[in-house]
Amino acid sequence: MIDVRPPDEVFVDVDEGVEGLLEAWLVDENDRVAADQPVADAVVIKTSFQVLAPAAGTIAKIVVPKGDTFAAGAVLARIEP
């Protein structure tokens, strides 16, 4: 399994403990994705960004549901290569 995580750079200039909000999933479980394909929309302190698939494969599990928060480095989903 390959973990889908938020990009580290969105948490660089924020205070410790600040969490992101997963606004929307652009894919569903069992969808095929390409490497670098946008898979989710998220926001950290007024900074919107897209989460990209780190590799090609199938979305095996969405770990963080739409509307939930997540910490830096959190696993948002898992891809089966």
DSSP file (Angstrom, degrees, kcal/mol; ACC not computed):
  #  RESIDUE AA STRUCTURE BP1 BP2  ACC     N-H-->O    O-->H-N    N-H-->O    O-->H-N    TCO  KAPPA ALPHA  PHI   PSI    X-CA   Y-CA   Z-CA
    1    1 A M              0   0    0      0, 0.0     2,-0.5     0, 0.0    79,-0.2   0.000 360.0 360.0 360.0 145.2    0.0    0.0    0.0
    2    2 A I  E     -A   79   0A   0     77,-2.7    77,-3.1    53,-0.0     2,-0.3  -0.967 360.0-131.0-115.7 127.6    1.1    3.5   -0.7
    3    3 A D  E     -A   78   0A   0     -2,-0.5     2,-0.6    75,-0.2    75,-0.2  -0.570   7.3-145.5 -81.1 138.1    0.0    6.3    1.6
    4    4 A V  E     +A   77   0A   0     73,-3.0    72,-3.4    -2,-0.3    73,-1.2  -0.921  30.7 171.8 -99.3 121.2   -1.6    9.5    0.3
    5    5 A R        -     0   0    0     -2,-0.6    47,-0.3    47,-0.2    70,-0.1  -0.877  37.3 -96.1-128.5 158.4   -0.6   12.4    2.6
    6    6 A P        -     0   0    0      0, 0.0    67,-0.2     0, 0.0     2,-0.1  -0.413  54.8 -90.7 -69.2 152.4   -0.9   16.2    2.5
    7    7 A P    >   -     0   0    0      0, 0.0     3,-1.2     0, 0.0     4,-0.3  -0.433  29.8-134.3 -64.9 136.0    2.1   18.0    1.0
    8    8 A D  G >  S+     0   0    0      1,-0.2     3,-1.9     2,-0.2     4,-0.3   0.832  97.5  69.6 -58.8 -34.7    4.6   19.0    3.8
    9    9 A E  G >  S+     0   0    0      1,-0.3     3,-0.9     2,-0.2     4,-0.4   0.724  86.6  65.0 -64.2 -21.8    5.0   22.6    2.5
   10   10 A V  G <  S+     0   0    0     -3,-1.2    -1,-0.3     1,-0.2    -2,-0.2   0.685 105.6  45.4 -74.3 -14.3    1.4   23.6    3.5
   11   11 A F  G X  S+     0   0    0     -3,-1.9     3,-1.0    -4,-0.3    -1,-0.2   0.353  85.8  97.2-104.8   4.4    2.4   23.1    7.1
   12   12 A V  T <  S+     0   0    0     -3,-0.9    -2,-0.1    -4,-0.3    -1,-0.1   0.921  91.3  31.1 -63.3 -48.4    5.7   24.9    7.0
   13   13 A D  T 3  S+     0   0    0     -4,-0.4     2,-0.3    -3,-0.1    -1,-0.2  -0.006 100.2  99.7-104.7  29.4    4.7   28.4    8.3
   14   14 A V  S <  S-     0   0    0     -3,-1.0     3,-0.1     1,-0.1    -3,-0.0  -0.805  78.2 -96.1-113.6 157.6    1.9   27.4   10.6
   15   15 A D    >   -     0   0    0     -2,-0.3     3,-1.8     1,-0.1    -1,-0.1  -0.301  50.9 -88.9 -67.1 152.3    1.8   27.0   14.4
   16   16 A E  T 3  S+     0   0    0      1,-0.2    -1,-0.1     3,-0.0     3,-0.1  -0.361 113.9  28.4 -59.7 137.7    2.3   23.5   15.9
   17   17 A G  T 3  S+     0   0    0      1,-0.3    -1,-0.2    -3,-0.1     2,-0.2   0.291  82.3 138.6  92.7  -9.4   -1.0   21.7   16.3
   18   18 A V    <   -     0   0    0     -3,-1.8    54,-0.4    -7,-0.1    -1,-0.3  -0.486  38.1-155.3 -68.6 136.6   -2.8   23.4   13.4
   19   19 A E        -     0   0    0     -2,-0.2    26,-0.4    52,-0.1    52,-0.2  -0.781   7.3-127.9-113.7 158.5   -4.8   21.0   11.4
   20   20 A G  E     -D   70   0B   0     50,-3.2    50,-1.9    -2,-0.3     2,-0.5  -0.556  17.2-130.6 -94.9 165.8   -6.1   20.9    7.8
   21   21 A L  E     -DE  69  43B   0     22,-2.6    22,-1.8    48,-0.2     2,-1.0  -0.982  10.0-139.1-120.0 125.2   -9.6   20.4    6.6
   22   22 A L  E     + E   0  42B   0     46,-2.6    45,-3.5    -2,-0.5    20,-0.2  -0.743  24.5 179.6 -83.5 106.8  -10.4   17.9    3.9
   23   23 A E  E     -     0   0B   0     18,-1.4     2,-0.3    -2,-1.0    19,-0.2   0.867  58.2 -10.1 -79.5 -38.6  -13.0   19.8    1.9
   24   24 A A  E     - E   0  41B   0     17,-1.8    17,-2.9    42,-0.1     2,-0.4  -0.971  53.2-130.5-162.9 142.5  -13.8   17.2   -0.8
   25   25 A W  E     - E   0  40B   0     -2,-0.3    15,-0.3    15,-0.2    14,-0.0  -0.836  11.1-164.5 -91.2 135.3  -12.6   13.9   -2.3
   26   26 A L  S    S+     0   0    0     13,-2.9     2,-0.3    -2,-0.4    14,-0.2   0.438  76.2  40.8 -96.3  -3.3  -12.3   14.0   -6.1
   27   27 A V  S    S-     0   0    0     12,-0.8     2,-0.3     4,-0.0     3,-0.0  -0.882  73.7-136.5-136.2 166.3  -12.2   10.2   -6.2
   28   28 A D    >   -     0   0    0     -2,-0.3     3,-1.9     1,-0.1    31,-0.3  -0.793  42.3 -76.5-117.7 164.2  -14.0    7.3   -4.6
   29   29 A E  T 3  S+     0   0    0     -2,-0.3    31,-0.2     1,-0.2     3,-0.1  -0.352 120.1  26.1 -57.4 143.3  -12.7    4.0   -3.2
   30   30 A N  T 3  S+     0   0    0     29,-3.9    -1,-0.2     1,-0.3     2,-0.2   0.376  90.2 132.9  77.9   0.3  -11.9    1.6   -6.0
   31   31 A D    <   -     0   0    0     -3,-1.9    28,-2.8    28,-0.2     2,-0.3  -0.573  57.9-123.5 -76.0 143.6  -11.2    4.4   -8.5
   32   32 A R  E     -B   58   0A   0     26,-0.2     2,-0.3    -2,-0.2    26,-0.2  -0.699  32.5-171.0 -84.1 140.0   -8.1    4.1  -10.6
   33   33 A V  E     -B   57   0A   0     24,-3.2    24,-2.2    -2,-0.3     2,-0.3  -0.937  16.9-133.1-131.6 154.8   -5.7    7.1  -10.3
   34   34 A A    >   -     0   0    0     -2,-0.3     3,-1.9    22,-0.2    19,-0.3  -0.700  43.8 -83.8 -99.4 157.2   -2.6    8.2  -12.1
   35   35 A A  T 3  S+     0   0    0     -2,-0.3    21,-0.1     1,-0.3    -1,-0.1  -0.378 116.9  13.6 -58.3 136.4    0.5    9.4  -10.4
   36   36 A D  T 3  S+     0   0    0     17,-3.4    -1,-0.3     1,-0.3    20,-0.0   0.550  90.5 144.5  70.4  11.4    0.2   13.2   -9.6
   37   37 A Q    <   -     0   0    0     -3,-1.9    16,-2.5    16,-0.2    -1,-0.3  -0.632  59.5-109.3 -76.0 134.5   -3.5   13.1  -10.2
   38   38 A P  E     + F   0  52B   0      0, 0.0    14,-0.3     0, 0.0     3,-0.1  -0.476  43.9 168.7 -62.6 130.0   -5.5   15.4   -7.9
   39   39 A V  E     +     0   0B   0     12,-3.4   -13,-2.9     1,-0.3   -12,-0.8   0.572  57.8  16.5-119.1 -17.2   -7.5   13.2   -5.5
   40   40 A A  E     -EF  25  51B   0     11,-1.3    11,-2.8   -15,-0.3     2,-0.4  -0.996  58.5-134.4-155.7 153.3   -8.7   15.7   -2.8
   41   41 A D  E     +EF  24  50B   0    -17,-2.9   -17,-1.8    -2,-0.3   -18,-1.4  -0.929  36.3 164.2-106.8 135.3   -9.3   19.4   -2.1
   42   42 A A  E     -EF  22  49B   0      7,-2.7     7,-2.6    -2,-0.4     2,-0.3  -0.910  22.7-147.2-144.7 169.6   -8.1   20.6    1.3
   43   43 A V  E     -EF  21  48B   0    -22,-1.8   -22,-2.6    -2,-0.3     2,-0.4  -0.999   7.2-171.5-144.1 142.0   -7.4   23.8    3.2
   44   44 A V  E >  S- F   0  47B   0      3,-2.0     3,-1.4    -2,-0.3   -24,-0.1  -0.962  79.6 -27.8-131.9 115.2   -4.9   24.8    6.0
   45   45 A I  T 3  S-     0   0    0     -2,-0.4    -1,-0.1   -26,-0.4     3,-0.1   0.926 128.2 -40.4  42.0  68.6   -5.5   28.3    7.4
   46   46 A K  T 3  S+     0   0    0      1,-0.2     2,-0.7    -3,-0.0    -1,-0.3   0.530 113.5 117.9  64.4   8.6   -7.1   29.9    4.3
   47   47 A T  E <   -F   44   0B   0     -3,-1.4    -3,-2.0   -37,-0.1     2,-0.3  -0.903  49.9-160.3-107.8 107.3   -4.6   28.2    2.0
   48   48 A S  E     +F   43   0B   0     -2,-0.7     2,-0.3    -5,-0.2    -5,-0.2  -0.604  20.0 160.9 -83.8 145.5   -6.5   25.9   -0.4
   49   49 A F  E     -F   42   0B   0     -7,-2.6    -7,-2.7    -2,-0.3     2,-0.4  -0.977  35.1-115.4-155.6 164.4   -4.6   23.1   -2.1
   50   50 A Q  E     -F   41   0B   0     -2,-0.3     2,-0.5    -9,-0.2    -9,-0.2  -0.875  21.4-135.0-106.5 141.7   -5.0   19.8   -3.9
   51   51 A V  E     -F   40   0B   0    -11,-2.8   -12,-3.4    -2,-0.4   -11,-1.3  -0.826  25.9-150.2 -91.8 129.8   -3.7   16.5   -2.6
   52   52 A L  E     -F   38   0B   0     -2,-0.5   -47,-0.2   -47,-0.3   -17,-0.1  -0.754  19.4-107.6-105.0 148.7   -2.0   14.5   -5.4
   53   53 A A        -     0   0    0    -16,-2.5   -17,-3.4    -2,-0.3   -16,-0.2  -0.580  22.4-150.1 -68.8 128.0   -1.7   10.8   -5.8
   54   54 A P  S    S+     0   0    0      0, 0.0     2,-0.3     0, 0.0    -1,-0.1   0.662  76.2   5.2 -75.6 -14.2    1.9    9.8   -5.1
   55   55 A A  S    S-     0   0    0    -21,-0.2     2,-0.2   -18,-0.1   -18,-0.1  -0.976  85.0 -89.3-159.2 163.8    1.7    6.8   -7.5
   56   56 A A  S    S+     0   0    0     -2,-0.3     2,-0.3   -21,-0.1   -22,-0.2  -0.516  72.7  85.4 -77.2 149.3   -0.6    5.2  -10.0
   57   57 A G  E    S-B   33   0A   0    -24,-2.2   -24,-3.2    -2,-0.2     2,-0.4  -0.994  75.7 -47.8 158.6-155.2   -3.0    2.5   -8.7
   58   58 A T  E     -BC  32  80A   0     22,-2.4    22,-3.0    -2,-0.3     2,-1.0  -0.937  47.7-115.1-116.8 135.2   -6.4    2.0   -7.1
   59   59 A I  E     + C   0  79A   0    -28,-2.8   -29,-3.9    -2,-0.4    20,-0.2  -0.576  38.8 176.1 -68.1 105.2   -7.8    4.0   -4.1
   60   60 A A  E     +     0   0A   0     18,-2.1     2,-0.3    -2,-1.0    -1,-0.2   0.843  62.0   5.3 -82.7 -35.9   -8.1    1.1   -1.7
   61   61 A K  E     - C   0  78A   0     17,-1.5    17,-2.6    -3,-0.1     2,-0.7  -0.961  54.6-146.4-155.4 129.8   -9.2    3.0    1.4
   62   62 A I  E     + C   0  77A   0     -2,-0.3    15,-0.3    15,-0.2    14,-0.1  -0.897  21.8 179.8 -94.0 117.1  -10.2    6.6    2.2
   63   63 A V        +     0   0    0     13,-1.9    14,-0.2    -2,-0.7    -1,-0.2   0.873  67.1  47.5 -88.4 -42.1   -9.0    7.2    5.7
   64   64 A V  S    S-     0   0    0     12,-2.0    -1,-0.2     4,-0.1     3,-0.1  -0.903  83.8-141.8-106.0 112.7  -10.0   10.8    6.4
   65   65 A P    >   -     0   0    0      0, 0.0     3,-2.0     0, 0.0   -43,-0.2  -0.259  34.3 -80.1 -70.3 159.1  -13.6   11.4    5.3
   66   66 A K  T 3  S+     0   0    0      1,-0.3   -43,-0.2   -45,-0.1     3,-0.1  -0.323 119.3  25.5 -53.9 134.2  -14.8   14.7    3.7
   67   67 A G  T 3  S+     0   0    0    -45,-3.5    -1,-0.3     1,-0.3     2,-0.2   0.304  97.0 115.2  91.2  -9.3  -15.3   17.4    6.4
   68   68 A D    <   -     0   0    0     -3,-2.0   -46,-2.6   -46,-0.2    -1,-0.3  -0.538  61.7-122.7 -90.6 160.6  -12.8   15.9    8.8
   69   69 A T  E     -D   21   0B   0    -48,-0.2     2,-0.3    -2,-0.2   -48,-0.2  -0.597  24.0-167.1 -98.0 163.2   -9.6   17.5   10.0
   70   70 A F  E     -D   20   0B   0    -50,-1.9   -50,-3.2    -2,-0.2     2,-0.1  -0.990  15.0-125.7-149.2 153.0   -6.1   16.0    9.7
   71   71 A A    >   -     0   0    0     -2,-0.3     3,-2.0   -52,-0.2   -52,-0.1  -0.455  48.4 -72.5 -92.5 167.7   -2.6   16.8   11.1
   72   72 A A  T 3  S+     0   0    0    -54,-0.4    -1,-0.2     1,-0.3   -64,-0.1  -0.375 122.0  15.5 -56.8 134.9    0.6   17.3    9.2
   73   73 A G  T 3  S+     0   0    0      1,-0.2    -1,-0.3   -67,-0.2   -65,-0.1   0.461  91.1 152.1  79.6   1.4    1.8   14.0    7.7
   74   74 A A    <   -     0   0    0     -3,-2.0     2,-0.6     1,-0.1    -1,-0.2  -0.289  52.1-114.2 -66.0 148.4   -1.5   12.3    8.3
   75   75 A V        +     0   0    0      1,-0.2   -70,-0.2   -70,-0.1     3,-0.1  -0.764  35.3 176.3 -81.3 118.6   -2.5    9.4    6.0
   76   76 A L        -     0   0    0    -72,-3.4   -12,-2.0    -2,-0.6   -13,-1.9   0.790  63.9 -15.5 -93.0 -34.2   -5.5   10.6    4.1
   77   77 A A  E     -AC   4  62A   0    -73,-1.2   -73,-3.0   -15,-0.3     2,-0.4  -0.951  62.0-122.4-158.8 170.9   -6.0    7.5    1.9
   78   78 A R  E     -AC   3  61A   0    -17,-2.6   -18,-2.1    -2,-0.3   -17,-1.5  -0.989  16.6-153.2-129.2 138.6   -4.2    4.4    0.7
   79   79 A I  E     -AC   2  59A   0    -77,-3.1   -77,-2.7    -2,-0.4   -20,-0.2  -0.913   8.5-146.2-111.2 133.7   -3.4    3.3   -2.9
   80   80 A E  E       C   0  58A   0    -22,-3.0   -22,-2.4    -2,-0.4    -2,-0.0  -0.891 360.0 360.0 -93.1 115.7   -3.0   -0.2   -4.0
   81   81 A P              0   0    0      0, 0.0    -1,-0.1     0, 0.0   -25,-0.1   0.523 360.0 360.0 -65.8 360.0   -0.3   -0.1   -6.8
